[in-house]
Amino acid sequence: MKYTYTINGMHCNSCRTKVENALNSIEGVEAEVTLDPPKAEISMQKPIQITQFQEAVAAAGNYTIKVFNPNDLKLKVTEKPAPAPPPNAVGKYYCPMFCEGDKVYDEPGSCPVCGMDLVTVEASEEEKNKSYTDLWQKMKIALLFTIPIFIIAMSDMIPNNPLMNIMDMETWNWVQFVLSLPVVFYAAWMFFKRAWTSLITWNLNMFTLIGIGSGMAFLFSVFGLLFPEFFPAEFKTGHGSVHLYFEATTVILTLVLLGQLLEVKAHSKTSGALKELMKLAPVEAVLVQDGKDKVISIHDIKKGDVLRVKPGDKIPVDGKIIEGESTIDESMISGEPIPVDKKMDDAVIAGTINGTQSFLMVAEKVGSETLLSQIVQMVNDASRSRAPIQKLADKIAKYFVPTVVVVSVITFVIWAKFGPEENALMYGFINAVAVLIIACPCALGLATPMSVMVGVGKGAQSGILIKNAEALENMDKVHVLVTDKTGTITEGKPSVEKVFAVQNNEEELLKLIASLNQYSEHPLAQAVVHFAEAKNIKLSETKDFESITGKGVVGTVAGKKVALGNKKLLEEVNASVTEALENQVIAEQKLGKTVSYVAVDGIAMGFVTITDAIKESSAHAIKTLMDQGIEVIMLTGDNKNTAQAVADELHLSSFVADCLPQDKLKVIQKWQSEGKVVAMAGDGINDAPALAQADIGIAMGTGTDVAIESAKLTLVKGDLQGIVKVKQLSHAVMKNIRQNLFFAFFYNVLGIPIAAGVLYPFFGILLSPMIAALAMSFSSVSVIANALRLRNLKL
């Protein structure tokens, strides 16, 4: 039985961990707690009263639990402040995930809870990039010294080892030791510090595993190099020297360093999305005061200020028009490419772009209240949400590390008590260390990165850009695909579907309206011109061109007065519409099409239908996904008629029309609150918050930079068929990872009891270090070979 509960009182990841541990301490309960949204998924073998859960969470802190209600998770954008540094953080360092609430540190380092690098409130852009630069520098040092160590260690497996012609193995061992020092004490020293912190705070994580495994391998190797006489013959090579593990130490540390480098790079991408959003806001505005225009900073704008917006300018804040009219490009907010006609008392939104006319507006929402600021905030919040895959390494370490340590201690105690009289303590120490070494996760460090690396490369060949492994894991578990319409399902640009002429002279009518529109920058006008150009129609000269806001355009072409626009325009030019023509127009409008009347010399001569065509691949892709059990839901800022037409044509599960960015976000959060894994496909700035909030954000490569930066997957061709491909790739990669994890643990786990000496009383067999090295090599080779099979996957 699985139930969902709402948790109140959690403020950071440390709170989340406390509540999760408290619930899991109840017998028969398996709980998973998330911070955003603040809820618990609890599986129980038999019914348990909520009062028992309340007692458990109350004992962990000031937390409460109640039966889940979707209304608890309603988005309150204007009430939710931006994640701010702790009030006492000036000049200090704190965890960017706020694991310890407002706790700060005097020196830089890593968070003792999650292991992330601490940041400072005063960090400049250069300082933010310094983390990546430092890691890259350490990565180069690690590679420079690890590669020769690996070559030296593996050369012993080559018949007639050529290195022995230069120096003996004992000297080469000293060379390995010297080469390992920069890796251990410079490039990867931070991992040992994190491992130590995790031990003293008992927040066991991947660094604990890496620190103990590689640390013991290094110390064992140093001891074996300095005091080989203490080791029995079973632990020596054919050259008489103790088998050392400098290559295992440095390879593990270098792989972990690579993972950290990729993680920092991913975080910089999130910051890039916020930077792109911030670029939308203008830095200055024109304030009208005492009849004069004054240029001011947008930070100085107050509610009630009257502002002048000139042609081509960005709207500085949210407000409404109080004088004049214009056409405004709102595509960065609504996602729809067709500019919107605005007149007096109509609302305007910060960041949108004014057309060709000037107007006055009054400021109604400023600063963090504007819709653009809210979008920035939503992207920031969603980007900081905890991904399920982040807990994988911690879960492994939670059980694996203590188990291995306990087995190692037991091994030492048993050998010290029952081992050979002369060397009982030495046998105990060697076998205890052997247990730690054989359990050292060499292949574990390769298991996921290798599959992901090959999978990402395979995806790139198929036009799929994958930002991180979390996206691949979650894509395999998707229940719901939420998709934008314009630019995702459709082409994203208006195009002429047909031109109808009452007197069956469509070509002549098209020539007139294309000539009329040839000097207009309006997307609808350009669609008509492009349609005419595709038919090789030669345009005529236009005179007296005039754009009438909210109605259409008029002008004189070849001596004829031509009008193109809505019915209000025809009324203005006194052109009558026959009932037959009117019925045809209504029929087109019911299909959700944009229809413009055409009048010539005061007589309605026909109409032009403009549509945003559905991509050829959309129908097949959506059907394939729905056949796989995935619900496909369309969210669009377009009107209901157009949305209904597209949904019916594609047989979608459902759709929501007239969506603003926060509406799309709410729909995704609703599905997530029901335990669904949600993918979101979009291409516009208005999609950025939803792309960041979704378990998998999928951006069209033909879309905006903000959408691409906010998403975890990008389809270069801007084609929904790419989602079908990435779903197939995800399944193959995750299956491959599970196989790799088996290979990573199989040899090690099999070797642990042998290393502990369970076979010695019966067969006199101890685990030779050569066999341990061979087991590690086999597990690594198995992982690499298995991961490379993904290159043959057909997408």
N, C-alpha and C positions, 0 to 999 in steps of 0.2 A: 504494500500500500504506500502510495506517495502523495504527500500533501504539501501545500504551499502556505507559508506564513509570512506576515510582515514583521520586520524587526525595527524597533524605534530606539534611538539613543546612540547609534553608531556614527562616528565622526571620521574615522580613519581606518587604514588597513589593519592596524593593530587591534582595533575594536572588532573588526570582522573576524580576525583569527581567534580572539577570545570567545566570541559567541559561537563560532563553529566548533571549537574544541569543547565548549561547555555542553553543547547539544550532542556531540558524538560520544561524550562520556556516559550518556544514558544507555543502558543495556538494550540491545535490539534496535538501536537507532543509527542511521547513516544520514548525515546532514551535509548539505553544501550551501554556504552562505555567500551572498554577493552584496557588495557595498552600494553599487549603483546599477539597478534599483536595490533598495535595502530589504531583501527578502531571503527566506530560507526554504530550500527544497528538502523535505524530510521524508525519508523512506523508513518504515517501521514494520516489524514482523507481526505486531499485534497492536490494537488500538491503545493509545496513550493519552491520558488527559492533558489538556493544555496547561493546567496548573503545574504539572511536573516540568514542562518545558520552561514555564515562567520562573520556577524556583531555580532551575539550572542557570538561566541567563542572568537572573538577578544576582546570583552568587558570583558571577564573573564581572559584574559591574552594574552601572546604572542603565540597564537595558530592559525593554519590555517586548513581549511577543503577542501577536493576535492573529486570528484567522485572516488570510489574505483577501483583500478587496481591491480590484483593479483601480477603483477611484482614488486609492491612496497614492497612486503613482502619477497622477495628473501633473503635467508639466507646468511649473510656475516660473516662467522665464524671468519676468520682471522682479520676482521676489528672491531669485537665487543669485547671490553675489558671486563675483568671479573668485576662483581659488586664489587667495592672496597669501603672500609670505606671512609668517607669524609676526605679530606686532613688535616683537623684540629681535627681529632678524637682521636689522641693519648692521652690516659689518660682520654678520655671523653666517653659519652654514646650516641648512636644514634639508630634510628629505623632500624631494619634489612630489612624492606620493603621500606625504603627510602621515606616514606610518605611525609616528609618535606624537601626532597632534602638533602643538606649538613648540616642541622641544627643539633647541638650537645647539650648535657646537661652535667652539672657538676656532677649530682647525678643519681644513678640508679632509675628506675621507669618504667612507661608504656607510649607508644606513645599516644598522645592526639587525634590522628586521627583514628588509627586502634585498639588501645588497647593492642598491643603486647608489651612484655617486651623489654625494651631498652637493647642493648648489648654493650660491650666494645671491641675495637680493640685488646686489650692486653689479652683477655680472653684465659686462658689455657684450656686444655681438662677437668681438674677438675672443673674449674669455669663454663664451659658449662654445666656440669652435675649437678652443684649446684642448678640450677633453678628447675630441676625435683626433686631433693632431698628435697629442701625446700617446694615445693608444696606437696610432699608426706607426709612430716612431718606435714604440716598444715591439710592435709586431715585426717590423723589419729587423730589429736586433734579434728577436727570438728566431726568426727564420734563418738569419745569417749563421747562427751558432747551432741550431737544431739539425739542420740538414747534414752537415759533416758528422755530427754525433751519430745520426741515424745510419749514415753510410758506413762508418767504422763498425758499429754494432752488428749490422747485417752482413758485413763482409765475411764474418766468421762462418757463415753458412755457405759460402762459395768454395767449391773444391779448389785446393791449392791457393788458399787465400793470398792474393797478390800483395796485400798490405804487410804480410809477414816478411816479405823480402826487403821492406824498408826498416821496420822496427818490430820488436817482439810485442806480444799482446799486453804484457804488463805496462810497457811504455805507452801503448795506445790507450790503455785504460786511464792513465794519467792525463793524456790529451783530452779524453772525453770529460774527465772531471773539470779540467780548466775551462773547456768550452761551455760546460753547463752552468758555470758560476754566473755569467751575465744574464742567462735566462731565468735562473732561480732567484737571484738576489737583486735583479733590476727589472727585467721585462715583466715577470710574473709575481713579484714579491707581494703585490697588493692582494693576490688571491690567498696567500698564506695569512695575511692580516685579517681578511674577511673570514677565513676558516676559523681563526682563533676567536674572533668576535662571536661567531655563531656558536662556538662551543661554550664560551663563558656566559653567554646569554641564553643558551639552549634553544636557539632558533635555528635548528638544523636545516641546511639547504644544500644546494649543489656545490657551494664552495667548501662546505664541510667534507663532502665526499672527495672532492679534488684535492683539498689540502692534506687530508690524512693519507690518501692513496699515493699521491706524488711525493709528499713529504717523507713518508716511510720508505718509499722506493729510493729516494735520494740519500737519506740517512743510512739505509742498509748498504747502499753502494759505496758511500764514503767509508763506512766501517770496514767493509770488505776490502776496499783498496788499501787502507792503512794497516789493518790487522788480519791478513789472510790466514795466519796460523791458527786463529781461533775457530776456524770453520772445518767441519768434517769433510772427508774426501767426496761424499755424496753431493756437496754443494760447490764443487770446483769444476772448471772446464778441463778439456784435454790438455790445455797449456799449463795447468797447475794453478791458475789464478781463479779467484772467486768470480762467479758470473754476476755482472753488475747491471744496474737498471737505469743508467743515466739517460739512455734513449727513451725509455718509457716515461721518465720524469719530464723531459723536455718536450716530447711530442704531446703529452696530455696538456701541459701548460700552454703550448702554442695553439692548440685547438680551442681551448677555452678563451684565449686571448682573441682569436678570430671571432668567436661568438660575441664577445663583448664589443668588438669593433663594429660588427654588423648591427648590434642593438643600438649603439650610439648613433649610427647613421640613420636608422629608422626614426629615432626621436627627432633628429634634425629635420626630417621630412614633415613631421607633424608641425613643427615650428614654421616651416615653409608655408603650410596651408594658411596659418594665421596671418603671416606676412602678406600673402596674396589677398586675403580678405580685407586687411587694413588698407591696402592700396586703393580700394574702391572709394574710401571716404576722402573728399577734398580736404585740403589743409586750410583753405580760406573761403570766405563768403563775402557777399556785398550787402552791407547793412544800410537800409534807407532810414535816415534820421534827419528830421527838420528839413525834409525835401532834398537832402543831399545824399549821394552815394559815398559810403566809406568801406574800404576793404578791412576786414577783421579776421582774426583766427576763429576757426569753428569752435574752439574751446571757450571763446568769449560770448558765444550766442546764448541768449536767455529766452525762456518761454515768452511768447508774445512779441518778439522782435519781428519787424517787417524786413524781408530779404528780397533782393532782386536776383533773379536767375536769368542769365544771358544765354543766347543760343549756343549749344554745344557744351555748356557747363554741367557739372554734376550737382544734383540736389544736395545741399549741405546737411539738412536735418529733416526729420519728418514734420509735415505740416499740411496746410491747404492753400490753394490759390485764392487770392482775394482780388486780383486784377489781371486781366489778360487771359490768354489761352495758348495751348501749345500741344505738340505731340511728344510723348516721353517714352524712351526706350527703357522698359522695365524688365528686360530679359534676364538680367542678373538676379532678380528677385523672383519673378514668376516662372522663368524658364521658357516663356513663350516669345518667339522672335518678332512678332508683329507689334510695333509701337502702339501705345494707347493714347487716344485723344483725351486731353484734359481741358476743362474749362473752370470758371469760377466756382468755388466751394468744393472742388474735387480734391481728394487727398493726394499728396505726393510723398515719395519715400526717399530717404537719404541714400546716396550712392547711385541712384538711377540717373539717366542722362537726358538732358533737355534737348528738344529738337531745334527748329529754326526760328522760334519766336521767343521774345522776352516776356516775363511775367513777374508779378509780385506775389509773395507767399508770406504767411505768418507761421512762425516756428511754434510747434505744439509739443514735440518731443525732442529733447536734446541729450547729448552725452550718451550714457549707457541705456537710455530709454528708447533710442532709435532701433528700428528693426534690424539695421545692419549690425549694430553693436550686439544685439541679441543673437544674431547668427554667429558672430565671432565667439560669443560666450558659449553657445551650444556646441560648436566645433571643439572648443577647448575642453569642455566638460566631457564630451563623448570620447575624445582622444585619451583622456586620463582613466577611462573605465578599465577595470581589470579583465584581461582575457583569460579564458579557461586554460589554455595551454601553458600559461605562466606557472601553474601549480604542478605541472607534471614532474619536473626535476625535484621539487620539494617533497612531493609524495613519495618518490623513489627513495630519496635520502632519509625521509622520516622513518622508514622501516629498514632499509638496506644498511645504512651507516651503523646504527646501534647493534644490529644483528652481527655484522662483521666484526665490530669491536669486541662484542661479547664472546664470539667464537674464538677470536684471537687470544683474549684473556684466559678463557677456559683451556685453550691449547697450551698456553704457557704453564698454567697451574698443573695440569695433568702430566706434562712432560717433566716439570721440575720435581714432581712427587714420585712419578713412576718410571722416569727415563733412566738411561744408563748411569751408573753411580758416578763415573768419572766426569761426564760432561752433561749432567742432567739439566743444569741451568742454561748451558749453551744451546742444547737441543731445544729446550723450551723457548728460548729467545728466538732462535733461527726459525723454528716452525711457526711461532706466533707472527713473526714478520712475514714469513712466506704466505700466511693466510691473508694478511693485508695486501701483499703484493699481487697475489693471484686474483684478489677481488678488485684490484685497481682497474677502474673503468676506462681502459684505453679505447676499446671498441664502442663503449657507451658514448664517448665523445664524438665518435664518427657516425653512429647509428642514424641520428636525425639529420645532422648537417649534410651527409653524403646524399641521402635521398632527396632532401630539399634542394641541394645544389643541382643535382641532375634534373629534378623535376622542374626547377625554375628555368634551367637552360632549355629543356624541352618545351616549356610553355612559351618562352621567348621566340623560339622557332615558329610557333603557331600564332604569333601575335598576341600573346598573353603575358603581361608584365606583372610579376608577383612581388609584393613588397616584403612579406614576411611569412614565416611558417604557420602562424596562427590562422591566416586566411586559408591556407591549404587544408588545415585540420578541420576548420569549421565548415568549409565548403562541402566536405564529405557528409556533413550532418544536417544540411539545410532542409528546413521544412517549408519555408515561405520565401518567394522571390518578390520583392516590391520593386517595381520599375517605373521610372518616369516615362512620359509619352514622347514629348518633343525632343528629338535628337537621340533618343534611345530606341523606342519602338519605331518612330518615324524618322524621316530624313533630317528634320530639324531646320528646314527652310521652306518657306511657302513657294508653291509652284502652281502654274495654271493647269487646271484639269481639262477645261474645255471652254470654248467661246461659242455662244449660241446667237445666231442672227435671225430675226423674224423673217427677213427676205432671203434667207439661205446664202448670204454673201459673207460667210464667216471670215474669209481671208481679208476682204476689204475692211470689215469692222475691226479686225485685229490690227491692221495697219494703222487705222485711225487712233485707237487707244494706245498702241505702243509708241506711236509718234508723239502723242500727248504726254506720255510718261517718261520719255527718254532723258529729260533733264531732272527728274525727281530722284531723290535718294531713298524714298520710302521702300521698304522691302516688298510690299505688294506691287508697287510700280515696277520695281526691278524684275519681279517675277513675270510680269506681262512683257517687258522688253526682252528678257531672255527667251521667252516662249516664241516671240516673233523672230528673234535671231536664229533660233533653231530651225525655223521654217524658211530661212533665207529671205525674209520679207524686208524690202528696202524702206527705211523710214523717211517720212516727209518732214519739212520744217514746221515748227510749231510757233504760233504767236499768241500773245496775250495769256500766257500760262498763269493760272492762279490756283493755289491750294486753299480749299475752304475747310478749316478745322472741323473735324467731326462729321464731315459730309462727303468730301471727295475732291476731285480736281476738274477744272474746266479750261478750255483754250480753243484756239482756232487752228485747224489743220486742213491744208489744201482748200481754204476758203469756207470750210464748214465749222460750225460751232459744235464742239464735242464736249460732252460731260460724262464723267465716269465716277460713280459713287453709290451711296445708299439712296433710299426712297426720298429722304429729306432733300437731297441734292436735286432730284428730279422735280420736286415740288417747287424748289427755288428757281429753277430755269423754266418752269411752267411746261414740263414735258409730261404728257399723260401716259399711263400704263394700261394696256389692254388686260382684260380679265384672264385671257389665255396665258399671256406672258407672266402675269402675277402668280398664277397657279404653278407654273413651272419653277419660278423662283422659290416659292414656298416649299415645293417638293425637295429642292436642293438644300434649303436651309434645314429641313427636318433631318437631313442626313448629316447635319453638323458642319456643312461646308460654308465657307465665306463667299458671299455672292455680291457682286457689284453690277448695278444697272449701267447700260450704255445708252446715251441719248445723242442724237445727231439733229441739229437744227430744230430742237424743241420736240423731237419725236423719239419715244423709247424704241430703240432698234434691236435690243437684245440684252445679254448679260454675259459676264465672265465668272466662272467658278474657280476659286483658288483653294487649294488644299495642301496639307503637309503630308506627302505620300508616306505610306507605311513601307519600311524597308522590306525587300523581297525575302530576306532571311528570317524576319521576325516571326512570321506565322509558323514556320517549320520548327524554329528553336523553341517557341513557347509550347507547341504541341508535344515536342520531345520531353521537355521539362515536366509538363503536366502528366505525361504518361509515366514518368518516374515517381509520381506521387507528390510533386512540389506544387504548392498553390502559387499561382502567378496573379499578383494584384497590381493594377495600374493606378498610380497617383499622378494627377496632372493639375496644373493651374488653368487649363483650358475650360471652356464651358461644358455643361452637362451633355448637350446634344452631340458635340464632337466626340467627347469621351465615350458616350454610349455607342456611337457608330463604330469607333475603333474597337471597343470591348466586344461588341457583337461579332464583328468581323473576325476577331482572333479567338473568340470563345473563351475569354478570360474568366478566371474564378470570380473576380469582382473588380470594381474600380471606385475611386473617389475623385470627384472633380472639384474645381475651384480651390485647390490646395495652396496654402502659403508654406514657407519652409517649416514653421513650427507645427503645422498640421501633419506634414509628412513625418516629422520626428515623433509626434504623438502616436501615429499609426504603428510605427516600428516598435515603440516602447510598449504599446498594447500587446502586440504579438509576443514580444520578449517576456512580458509579465506572465504570459500563459505558458512559458517554458519552451517556446519555439525558437529555433535557430533561424535568424532572418538575414537574407542577403538583399542588398539594395543596389540597383543599377540606375545610374544617372549621369548627366553630362554638364549640368549648369551650376552656377554659384549657389542658386537656391537649393540645390541638392546636397551641398557640402555638409550641413549638420546631420542630415539623415545618413549620408555615406559614412560619416565618422561614428555615428551611434550604432549602426547596423553591425551584426557579428562579422559580416563580410561586406565591405563597401566596394562596389564594382563601377569604375568610371569608364566612360567611352573616351577613347583616345582622341576623338574629334571634338571633345568638349573643352571646358575651361581648365586653366592650370589649377584653380582652387579645388575643383572636383577631383582632378587627378591626384593632387597632393593629399586630399582627405580620404581617398579610397585606399584599400589594401590590394586591390587588383585593378589593372587597367587593360582594357581591350583596345589594342592599337587601331584596329579597323572600325571601331565603334559599332560592332555587330553583335547582336544577341546570340548568334550561333557560337560566339566565343565562350558564353556562359556554359553551353552544353559541353564544349571542349574542356573547360577548366573543371567542371564537375567530374568528368571522366578522369582527368589528370589527378584531381584531388583524391579520388577513390584509389587510384593506382599507387600514388605516393604514400598515402596512409597505410595501405596494405603492406607496402614495401618497408615502411618504418617499423611496423609491428614485427615483420620478419627479421629486420635488423636488430631490434631489441632482443629478440630471442637469441640470435647469434652472439650478441654482445654479452649476454648473461650466461648462455649455455656452457661455454668452456670455463668461464670463471667460477660459476656456481658448482659445476662438476669438479673443478679443481680444488675448491675450498676444503672439503673433507679429506682429500688426498694430501693437501698441504698441511692439514692439521695432524696427519699421521695415522689415520684410521686403518690404513693397510699395513702399517709397520708390524703390529703384533702377529699378523697372519702370514705375510709374505716378505717382511723385512724391507718394504718399499717406502721410501720417502720421496716427496715431490722434488725432483731435481730442478734447479733454477733454469736449466736448459729446456726442460719440459714446460715449465711455467712460461718462459719466453715464447716457446713454440705455441702454447695455448693462446697467449695474447696475440701472436702473429696470425694464427688461424682465425681467431674471432675477427680481427681487423680485415684480413683478406676476404673472409666470408661476407662481411658487411659491405666492403667496397665492390666486390663482384656482384652482389645482389643489387646494390643501388644502381650500378651501371646498366642493369637490365632495363631500366626505365627508358634508356635511350632508344630502345626498339619499340616503344609504345606508339601505336598509331592513333592520332587524334583527328 
